[in-house]
């Protein structure tokens, strides 16, 4: 008589099929196909978490660039001016200031312009 695994086998299959919840057709029901699809989905999720960081940094840079250009300055010169002024704000916060607090961003631009000659 062969050993079929019993509850452990059932629990392992059930856990994987729970991960396949929301997939279409056999990808949700059939264990072998679901296993492949779940592995693929988990791999894509891992890659996506890394890409999200890259995408957000690009978005923040774009927003800062648009805000500085509307105030008559280039992005690279603005960042260089902030660096020389020893202002250490990350790009996320700079983008938030550019959108929600234009007066504070105007002051940052003027500080950056003043420190470019140094």
Buried (B, 14 or more C-beta within 10 A) or exposed (E): EEEEEEEEEEEEBEEBBEBBEEBEEEBBEBEEBBBEBBEEBEEEEEEEEEEEEEEEBEEBBEBBBEBBEEBEBEBEEBBBBBEBBEBEEEBBEBBBBBEEEEEEBBEBBEBBBEBEEE
